[in-house]
């Protein structure tokens, strides 16, 4: 079988990779309640198109099945399936996880299986896409900080963080990681094309945007760029000096923004973030609580997608008051949800893959060396982010990271050619499923943002609960708007796998009370008190009002709700599923 694409696909293939890398972070349009859903669906469709266009150029994809990275992804792919079948994870959440992880595995195998000539073309197209999305995100960020009135929410997202850029991904940390990827891509493209004079201004623009984001993770990423300039002696002198200058660019950008803020009176979030210090007490607290869950469930974990459920419903008197659906640390998240043996196997395999990528980047020669070093840097920067956040739970970060990891790993020239059909089929399925998901999501959007002629809320919720991909969003609406009772209780138990918040805990407790589980109702109220949330505090004000004064007669005192009394014991969170 020829590993060379046809004449038509030879032109389409690079474009498909540019689009897959560039478009998802640029999409601003969204519909409540999932702010970045369309970005993720666009990533799945874009990488599906890349799989279709590049499948014939990856004759060695089957050999990649035995690689440690592919085995790790396969182990992760099994996790949501096990949780749906054996632990009660809602099917909609399981399908979402299977789609994203399965796409990541397919993209990884594609990159590992590319022939040597195709790898060079694919890497350049991929980096061009990252460079393009970085440059456009710089423009978006400038508007969000200096001309926020121009951000209409359709082409440019409105920043929900005063004095900070968030790009169209709507998160400062995500913008910072995107800038790191764009900086690495700029090094690779300018070196390969001989456009070295372009690198300093490009890096300056990306570093300045990191300052606009006020992301402390981004500052660490800039330090990684400088380290790259120190250790990689194969880069040109211009590239090394430019990378070494990135901390100076950071200092200059900070000075400019501080001066502008002082002169204009506008907010600069970076200054307030610096005052907070380098750490985050709430992140430390969530890791401490996660360790408590790990020690309580060391072998099997709490179940894939169940950290939020288990943590929210386990007594933690000193818990952080924010509602967390993730530990914000990749190893901790895998350990708490999968258990130490399963998580250890996945993390060990990924560490092995990174070691192979590192060895290959050090020992590679010729045109393959800059490719593999840039690809490894892309993986390392998002890996750093994954120790402080959870970017790899988003398709627009996971899929490029998997592709970069595949490019960083050694090429097996002796592998027997494998048919391209599986890659094409997976790509077509991803494109079709993404399009179906857009239509399916309209059932959910109609619940939260109804049209003028929309059906009654109860009917819209019932329609949304029939969604195969997003029914958990409809369940939240059911749990918090239907009268307390069996239907609202069943919906609360399902949507709690997605996110538990103060409103859900309050309505969930009421439904438990309505169905006769007074102890469970009080236990959930106790958990709500731990979060010290205004919604819960307002609810519990009735307990104070119901407390009789010394001079009042019992008949004149209002009846206290059952949640005013604490639970008599600890309820196992598993029984609340």
N, C-alpha and C positions, 0 to 999 in steps of 0.2 A: 504494500500500500504506500502510495506517495504521501510524504509528510508535508508537501507544499500545497497551499491553498489554491483554489481556482483563481482565474483572473479577476472575476467579480468579487469574490470574497477577499482577495488580496487587498482591495481598496476598502472594503467594508470592515474588515477585521480591526485595523488600527482605530478607525472611527468608533467602533463599538466599545473598545476599551477606554477611549477618551471620554465618551459619554457616560460609561459606567462609573468612572472615577469622578467626573466633574459635576454631573447633573444633580444627584441626590442631595448634596449639601446646599444647593442653591435654591431649592424649591421653598417658597415662603407660604404658599396657600395651604391652609389647613382647616379642618372642621372639628369642633368640640365633640368628644372629650379627649381625643388622642392628638396631641399637638404635632408630633413628628411621624405619624403613621404614613402619610403619603411619601415622605422622604424615604422611609424604609421600603415601601412597596416599589418605589422608583428604583431603589438600589437592587432589589430582587429582580425586577424586570430588566434593568440595564445589564446586570451580570449574567442574566439568562441569555440575553442577546449576545454577549461576549462568548458564552459557552457555545452557542450555535455557530458563531463565526470562526472561532479558533479551534473547534474540535478536531478538524482534519490536520491541524498543525501540532497536535499533541499525541503522537503515536505511542509515547511511553507512559500514558496515564495509568495503565493497569499495574505497572511496576510500583507506582507510588502508593498503592493500596497497602503495601507491607511496611511503609515508612512509619516511624514513630509518631509523626504529626498526624498522619491519616488515621492511625489506630486510636490516638487520643480523641480525634473528632468523632470517630465511630462510637467510642465509649460515651461521649457526651450525647450523641444522637440517641442512644438507647435510654438515657435518663428520663426525658419527658414521656417516652412511651411507657416505661415502667411505672411512672407516677400516675399516668392516666388509667392504666389497666389495674394497678394494684393499690393505689393510694387515694384515689378520688379526685385527682387534679382535673378540673373542667376541660372538656375536649377542645374548646376554643383556645385555651392557653397552651395546651399540648400541641395543637396544630401549628400555632405561631412559632413555638420553639423548634419543632421538627423542621419547619420550612426554612428558618434562618440557619440553623446548624447544618442541615442537609445541604443547603446552598453553599455554605462555607466549605464543607467537605468537597463538593464538586469543583469549586473554584481552586481549592488547594491542589487537587489531583490534576486539574488542567494545567496549572503553572508548573507543577513538577514534571509533567509529561511533555512539555514543549520541546521541540527539537532545538538544537543550539542556534541556528539562524533565526528561528521564530522567537526565541527568548529575547534576543536583542531588540527585535521590532516590537514585541509585546511590552518589554520594559520601558522603551522610549514612549510608546503610546500611553501607557499607564502613568508615567511620570508627567507627561504633557497634560493629561487630564487633571492630575493633582495640582499642577502648576496653574492651570486655567481656573480651577475652582478656588484656589488660594487668592489669585489676583482679584477675581470678582468678589470674593468675601471681604477683601480689604476695602473695596469700594462700598460694600454694604455696611461694613463696620464704621466707616467714616461718616456715612449718613446717620447711622443710629446714634452716634455721639455728638456730632457737630450740627446736624440738621435733622433732628428726630421728627420734625413735623412732616418730612417727606416720606417717612416710612408708613406706607398705607396698609401693611399687613398682607398684601397680595403679592407684590413684587419684592418688597423689602419688609421683613418682619419687624414688628415693633419690639423694642427692648423692654422687657419687664423689670430690668435692673437699672436704676437711675445712675447715670454717669458711667455706664459700662456697655461695651459692644458684645453682642451675643450671636451675630451672624444670623442666617436663616435657620440654623439649627437650634436657636433660642437658648443656648447654654454657653456661658463664658468658657468653661473648661473644654467643651467640644470645639469651640472656635480655636482655642489655644492649641489643641492637638492637631487640628486641621492646618494651622499655620506651621507647625513642626513638620508635618508631612510635605507641605508645599515647599518649605525651605530645603528639605532633603531632595525633593524632586528637582528643584532649581539647580542644585549642585550637579546632579546627574545630567540634566539636559544641557546646561551650559558647558559642562566639560565635554560631553559627547559631540556637541555641535560646534564647539570652538567659540562660543559666545561668552567668554569669561568676563568681559567688561560689564555684562549685564548682572552678574551675580551680586556684587555689593549693593546696588540699589534694590534688588529683589529681596535680599535678606533684611535690609533696613526696613522695607515696607512690612514684611512679615513680623519682625520683632516689634515694630511700632504697634501693630494690630494686637499682638499679645499683651502689650501694655494697656491698650484700650480695653481688653477683656478683663484685666485685673485678675487673671488666673494665676494663682501661686504655682499650680502644676506647670503652667506654661513657662514660668521663670526657671524651673528645674530643667525643663526641656531645652531652654536656651543654653544652659550649662552643658547639656549633653552635646549640643552642636559644637561648642567650643572644645570639648574633649575629643570629638571626632576630628577636628582640625589638628589637634595635637598628635594623636596616635596614628592617623592614616597618612603615611609618608608618600603614598602613591598619588595623592591628589596634587594638582598643580599648585604652584606657589600662590596664585591668586585665590584659589579656592580655600587653601589652608588659612591664609591671612584673613579672608572674609569670614570664615567660621570663627577664627580666634577673636575677631572684632565684634562678634555678636553680643558679648556682655557690655562692651562699650556702647553699642547701639542701644541696648536696654537702658543704660544709664542716661544717655542723651534723650531718649524718648521719654523717660520718666521726668527729666528736668523740663522738657518742653511742655508736657501735659500739666505738670505742677504749676509752671509759670502761666500757662493759659487759664487754668482753673482759678488762680489767684487774681488774674487781671480781669477775667470775664464774669467771675462769680458763679460759674457753672460747676456742677459736682464732678469730681474725679474719683471714681470708686477705688482706684488703686491705692490712694492715700489711706482710706479707711480700712482697706484690707490689710495693708502693712501694719496698721495699728493693732489689728487683731492678733498678729504674731504669725509664725510659720505653721503652727499646728491648728487643729480644730478639735476642741474638747468633745463636741458631739460625735465626731468620727471615732475618737478614742473610746468613748463610752459604748458606741454600737459594736466595736470590735470586742470590747470586754464582755458585752452581753452575748455576742456570737460565740465567744469561747465557752461561756456557760452552757449554751445549747449544744456545742460540740462535745463537751465532757458528759453531758446527759444523754447524747445519742452518738457515741463514737463510731459505731460499726455501720449503721445504715443511714445515719443522718436524719433530718426531718423530712426529706423528700424534695425532689426537684420542684422549684417554684413555690415552696412552702416556707421559706425563711420568714417572709412578711407575716404569714399566718401564725407560725409558731412563736415568733418574737413578740408580736403584738398581744398574744393571749397567754404569755408566760409572765408571772409576777417578776418585775424588775423595779423595785422601789426607786432606784437612782437612775432610771433610764433617761436618755435624752428626750426632750419634749417634742421634737420633730417626729413625724411619721416616716419611717424608713422602710422601703421595700427591698433594700439591698444592703449588704455589709460594706460596700464601697471598697472592697479588696477582693481580688479574684481568688487567691488561694483560700481565704476565709470563707468566701461564698460557696466554693465547691466543697470544702470540708464540712460546712454546716448542713448543706443540703444533700450531699451524696454519702457522707460518712468518710472516715479517714482512709479505709482501704481503696475505695473507688476513686476518691479525690486524689489520693496519693499516686495511684496508677496514672491518672490523667496528667497530673502535674509533672510526674517523673518522665513521662513520654514527651511532654512539651519541652521540658528542660533538656532532654536528649536531643530533640530536634533543634533547639537553639544552639546547643553545643556543636552539632554537625554544621549548622549554618555559620557559626563563628569560625570553626576550623576551615571550612571551605572559603570563607571570605579572606582569611589570612593567607591561605596557600594557593588560591586561584591566580591564574596568569592571564595576560592578554585582555581582550574586551570583556571577558567574563568577570574580571575582578571588580571594576567599578559598579557593574550591575548588581553583583551579589552583596557588595558592601552597602550600597544605597538601600537595597531591599532589606538587609538586616537592620539597618538604622530605623527604617519604617516600623519594623516589628518591635524593636527595643523601645522606641519612644511611646508607642501605644501600650506596650507592656508596662512601662513606668506609670502611665496614666491609670492602668488597670489596678495598680496597687493603692490608688487613692480615690478612684471613681469606678464606674462600670461601663465604659464606652463599648466594650465588645458585646454587650447585650443589644446593641443597635446594628442593624444590617449594614448601614452605610459606613461603619467602622470595621465590623467583623469581616466582611467580604474582601475589602481591599487588604486587610491585614493577612488574611489567608492567602491571597494571591501573592503578596510580598514574601510571605514565608515560603511558599512554593518556589519562587524565584531564587530565594537565598539558599535552598537546599541543593545538594549535588545532583548532577544530571547522570542518568544511567543510560549511556550510549549503547550498551549491550542488550538492553531490554527488547524483547520481541514486540513488534508493532501491534497495537490493539485497535479494534474498530472504533470509529468516531461516533457511531450511532448512539451509545449511552449518553455521551456528552450533549449531543443534539437533543435527545429526548428530554433530558433534565432541563436544558435551557428552554425548550418549548413549554414544558410544564411550569417553570417559574414565570415565564411571561404570561401564560394563560391564567395561572392562579392569581397573579398580581392584578390582572384586569378584573377577574371575578371578585376579588377582595374589595376593589374600589366600589363596585356596584353593591356588594353586600354591606359595606360600611354605611351606605345611605340609610339603611334601616336604623342604625344607631344615631346618625346625625339628626334624623327626624325626631328622635326623642329629646335631644338636648337643644336643638335649634329648630323648632317646628315652623313650617310655612303658615301662611295666613289661613289656608284651607285644610290644615292638618287634622287628622283624626284625633279623638280624645286620647289623653295621655295613656290610659290603661291599655287601649288597643295598640298604640305605638310601642309600648313596652312589650306586649305579647308578641308583636311582629319581630321586634329586635331580639327577643329571647330565642327565636328560631334561627338566628344567624349562626352558621357553622364556625365562623372565624372570630366573631366579636360579641358573642352572647353575654360574656362577663360584664360588658359595659351596660347592657340592658338590665342585667341582674342588679347592678348597683342602683339604677333608677327604681327598680321594683322594690328593693329592700328599703329604700329611703323615702318612698312616696306612697306605697300601698299601705292600707291599714295594718296595724300589727296583727300577726296571725301566721298560720302555716305557710301561706304562699310567700309572704315577705321574709319569713325565717329561712325557707329553702333558698331563696335568692341571695340572702345575706351570706349564707354558708358558702355558696358558690363564688360570689364576687370577692369574698375575703381572701381568696387565693391571689387576686390581682393587687389589691391595696386595701388595707384597713385604715380608716381615718376616724375622727371624732364623731362625725355625723353617722357613719355606719355603725360604730359601737353603740351609740345611743338608740338607734332604731332597732338594731339587733337585740339589744337588751329588752326593749319593749315587746318584741315579738316572742322572746323566750318567756317573758312574764305572761303574755296573752295565751301561750300554749301550756302554761302551768309549771314551767321550769323556773321557779323563783330563785333557787340557788344559782343557776346559770346566769340569770338576769343580774343578780347582785355581783357575781364574779366579773362579768363584762363591765359593769359600772365601776368596779374597783380598778380595772385596767384603765378605764377612761380617766379616772382621778389621777393615775400615775402620770399621764401625759400633760396634765396641767394646761389643758387647752381651753380657750375662751368659750367654745361651744359647750364643752362639758361643764365648765364653771357656771355658765348661765343656767344650764339644766339643773345643776345641783343647788341653785339658790332656793328652789322650792323646798328643799330639805330644811333650810334655816327658817323659812317662813312657816313651815309646818311645826316647828318646835314650839311648844306652848310656853308662854311666859308664866312666871310664878303666880300671877294674879288671875290668869285666864282659866276659865273652866274647860274641861276636856271636850265638852260638846261644842264649844265655840272655836276650837282649834281645827284647822284644815287637816285632812288625812294626809299623812306622809306617803310618798310613793315607796314601793318596796325597795328601790335602789338606794334609798337613803341609809339602809342598814348594810354593813359589809357582809360578804359571804362568810360562811362558817368554816370554810376550808378551801384548799386549792383544787380547782377543776383541771383535769388533764386536757390540754388544748386539743388533743386528738379526738376527744369525745364531742367536741363542738363542731367538727367537720360535717 
